[in-house]
Amino acid sequence: MLNKAKLILGNREIVLKLLITFALLLVFKAGTYIPVPLIEISKVQSILSGNDFLTVLNAFSGGGLSNFSILALGISPYITSSIVIQMMQMIIPKFKEWGESGEVGKQKLNRVTRYVTIVISLIQALLILFSLNENPVSIFVNSLIEYKDIYWLIFIYMAIVITAGSAFTMWLADLITRHGIGNGSSMIIAAGIISTIPTMFATLADTYLGANFTVGNLFLYVLVIFLYVAMIVGVVFFEGAVRKIPVQYANRQAGQQGSDIPIKLNSASVIPVIFASTILSIPLTIIGALGLQTSSSNTAYWFDQIFSTSQPIGIALYGILIIFFSFFYSFMQVDPERIAENLDKQGAYIPGYRPGEDTKNQLSKMLFRITLIGSVYLLILAMVPIVVTKAFGFTSSAIQIGGTSLIIIVGVAIETFRQIETASETKDYKGFLD
């Protein structure tokens, strides 16, 4: 380990990339403290503390939403747009053609993704503004009371500012990808989540070790930390778990080593949770934008019962959506039919199964069993914060980092380390050859 660290730190190119990455992440973090004009931040924070979805979005934006900064949405609109475009490749033939056209097609898809990001960011910003604005002056500074007739214009102005912030974040992510280490969008999300961890533990410490300090509360605090560490260990183990399917080649002589097809236990990563939470948040966001209260409207009450993850029906629906999207996205990422066709073209086969349809069916069965385990693992991680919050009486702002956030952090850390290691080894080989 020390030798690897020396090798990495001795490589000027890698050190420069690391410094560029940290510098750009600092720029992003600084942007989360620049507030949107005309907003009363204290009012936004009081509303935010009672909204589970906005609390999660705040963690993903590195605290930008709680500060109602110009980077309030962070990179999340770009991630949502990327997922949408990936799914549209299954529906729109032109997108599928671009996806199979190499670098040129990839550039076209990236361009479309950026355009869709701007549209999603604008819509999301407007919905959040409307949902936060429970009455005409709830989030505005008091001096705007006399301008009630042009509130719609102020909303559009603020939404444009937040959209511009999302575009700026997308540009920072591109700079990290090109000149730094790792995938820029993933790095920004991970950095945003990590930056909220000290705040989360400080909030828990104030709750259990402050004025209400008792031996029982100290035990609960230690228990929460233990559970958190156990989740990290579990995520590291399961994210590295791979099922290797052996493959043999017909044109190789007996005794020669074959290869294998690695399939991750959690092929879908956190996409199912993001999709499930997004779908559940849309009806509640619309209800909030319309200014309906669960105590005064039957429609709002039932929407809250069905779509809120703090209610039994909402929790059950949340779990069903996670499992559904786990299977949907896994089979989209690991297409058994395409793998079977590629194996057939290469003269390869899975021992004991005929090439073609038989191989495809066997791959489908294996992927189904693997995804079943992976979806249960993902479901447990998604439910842990909800159960802990209910069991210990935490607020949503106290537990901002759940199991799915840990998947992002661990995944980004593993991928970044691999890139650094590969870059250092490549440099070492070059020096040897030269």
C-alpha positions, 0 to 999 in steps of 0.5 A, spaced: 500 500 500 505 504 501 509 503 495 502 504 491 502 511 495 509 513 493 508 511 486 502 515 485 505 521 489 511 520 485 507 521 478 507 529 477 501 528 472 497 524 477 498 529 482 496 535 478 490 532 476 488 531 483 490 538 485 485 540 479 480 536 481 480 538 488 480 545 486 474 545 481 470 541 487 472 547 492 469 552 486 463 548 486 462 548 494 463 555 494 458 556 489 453 552 494 454 558 499 452 564 494 444 565 495 439 566 490 437 574 490 430 576 494 430 569 498 429 569 505 434 563 507 431 562 514 424 561 511 427 556 506 431 552 511 424 551 516 420 548 510 426 544 508 427 541 515 420 537 514 420 535 507 424 528 506 425 529 498 428 536 499 432 533 504 435 528 500 436 533 494 439 538 499 444 532 501 446 531 493 447 538 492 452 539 497 447 543 502 446 548 496 438 547 497 438 549 504 442 555 502 438 556 496 444 558 492 445 558 485 447 551 485 441 549 489 440 543 484 447 541 483 448 536 478 442 532 479 438 535 473 444 532 468 444 525 472 436 525 471 437 527 463 442 522 462 438 516 465 432 519 461 436 519 454 439 512 456 432 509 457 429 513 450 435 509 446 430 503 447 424 507 445 427 512 439 430 508 433 434 514 432 437 515 439 439 507 439 442 508 432 447 514 435 448 510 441 451 504 436 455 509 432 461 510 436 464 517 438 460 521 433 453 518 435 456 519 443 457 526 442 450 527 439 447 524 445 451 528 449 448 534 446 441 532 446 442 530 454 445 537 455 439 540 452 434 536 456 438 538 462 436 545 461 429 543 460 429 539 466 433 544 471 428 549 469 422 545 470 424 542 477 426 549 479 419 552 478 416 546 482 421 547 488 420 554 488 412 553 488 412 548 493 416 552 498 412 558 497 406 556 501 403 563 501 405 569 496 411 571 501 413 565 505 420 565 502 421 572 499 424 578 503 419 582 506 421 588 501 417 584 496 410 584 499 409 590 495 410 587 488 405 581 488 402 583 481 409 581 478 411 574 483 410 570 476 416 574 473 420 573 480 419 566 480 421 565 472 427 570 474 429 565 480 428 559 476 433 562 470 438 563 475 438 556 478 438 553 471 444 557 470 447 554 476 446 547 474 449 549 467 455 551 470 455 545 475 455 541 468 461 545 466 465 544 472 463 536 471 466 536 464 472 540 466 473 534 472 472 529 467 477 532 462 483 535 466 482 531 473 481 524 476 474 520 475 467 522 472 466 529 473 458 528 475 459 522 480 465 526 483 461 532 484 455 528 487 460 524 492 463 530 494 456 534 495 454 528 499 461 527 503 460 535 505 454 534 509 456 528 513 459 532 518 453 536 519 449 530 520 453 527 526 453 534 529 446 534 529 446 527 532 451 529 537 446 536 539 440 531 539 443 526 544 450 529 547 447 536 548 442 538 553 439 531 553 445 527 555 444 521 558 447 514 558 441 511 554 442 517 549 449 516 549 448 508 547 443 510 542 449 515 539 454 509 539 449 505 536 447 509 530 455 510 529 456 502 529 450 501 524 453 507 519 460 503 519 456 496 518 453 499 512 459 502 509 462 495 510 456 492 507 456 496 501 463 495 500 462 488 500 456 488 495 459 493 491 465 489 489 461 482 489 461 479 482 458 473 479 463 470 473 460 466 468 465 462 465 466 462 457 470 457 452 472 459 445 471 453 440 478 455 436 482 454 442 486 448 444 484 443 450 487 446 456 488 453 454 485 458 459 478 461 457 475 467 460 469 469 463 463 474 463 463 478 470 456 480 472 455 485 478 451 483 484 448 490 483 448 492 476 443 497 476 447 501 482 443 507 485 438 508 479 432 504 481 432 508 488 433 515 484 427 513 479 423 511 485 424 517 489 423 521 483 416 518 481 414 518 488 416 526 489 412 528 483 405 528 485 407 531 492 411 536 489 405 538 485 400 538 491 405 543 494 406 547 488 398 548 488 398 550 496 394 544 498 394 542 505 393 534 508 389 537 513 384 541 509 384 537 502 382 530 502 386 529 495 392 532 498 391 527 504 391 521 500 396 523 495 401 524 502 398 517 504 400 514 497 406 517 495 410 519 502 415 515 504 413 516 511 407 513 511 406 505 510 403 505 503 408 510 501 413 505 503 410 499 500 410 503 493 417 505 494 419 498 495 415 495 489 418 501 485 425 499 487 425 492 485 421 493 479 427 498 476 432 494 479 430 488 474 428 493 468 435 497 469 439 491 470 436 487 464 437 494 460 445 494 462 446 487 461 442 485 455 442 477 455 440 477 447 446 482 445 451 478 449 449 471 446 450 474 439 457 477 441 459 470 444 456 467 437 460 471 433 466 470 437 466 463 437 465 462 444 460 459 448 458 457 456 460 450 457 454 446 457 449 450 453 449 451 445 450 458 442 444 462 440 437 461 444 440 456 449 445 461 451 441 467 451 436 463 456 441 461 461 444 468 461 437 471 463 436 466 468 443 467 471 441 475 471 434 474 474 437 470 480 443 475 481 438 481 480 433 478 485 439 478 490 441 485 488 434 488 488 433 486 496 440 488 498 438 495 494 431 495 498 434 494 505 439 500 504 434 504 502 429 502 507 434 503 513 434 510 513 426 510 514 426 505 519 432 508 523 428 515 523 422 512 525 425 507 530 429 513 534 425 519 532 430 522 528 428 528 523 429 527 516 435 533 516 438 529 522 439 523 517 441 525 510 446 520 508 442 513 507 445 507 504 444 509 497 448 515 498 453 510 501 453 506 494 455 513 490 461 514 495 463 507 495 462 506 487 466 513 486 471 512 491 473 505 488 472 507 480 477 513 482 482 509 485 482 504 479 483 510 475 489 513 479 492 506 479 491 504 472 494 511 470 500 510 475 502 503 472 501 506 465 506 511 467 511 506 470 510 501 463 512 507 459 518 509 463 520 502 463 519 501 455 523 508 454 
